[in-house]
């Protein structure tokens, strides 16, 4: 039987996490769509968004696996950290060298940070809910056994 040491995420936190992810990604993509930059620059920033989201979720998963005692290879753990650092560094370098107004640079940086944070929160909630869903059958079996006794 699993030991439940973490509280089940509330529906408010799950909703807020999804709202933050959709708001951050939506704002970033709308800003990118309306930006006055070449198509290859837009592709660069779009790819960085996808890379950052994937690497942040991958890092959260590998950190959580290690905490739960699930074996994570050192190479995967290291690559997860490297990928996230690389994604943030590439965005920073791109924005530093971009011919955008300072307010636009700040907008992209903040929308990107919101997306990464929200992706980690959504992944955590998804994992927590799966943990509790996996535990539901065992609770039902325990209740049946108690009734029989």
Secondary structure, DSSP 8 states (H G I E B T S, - for coil): -----S----HHHHHHHHHHHHHHHHHHHHHHHH--S-HHHHHHHHHHHHHHHHHHHHHHHHHHHHHTT----HHHHHHHHHHHHHHHHHHHHHHHHS---HHHHHHHHHHHHHHHHHHHHHHHHHHHHHHHHHHHHHHHHHHHHHHH-
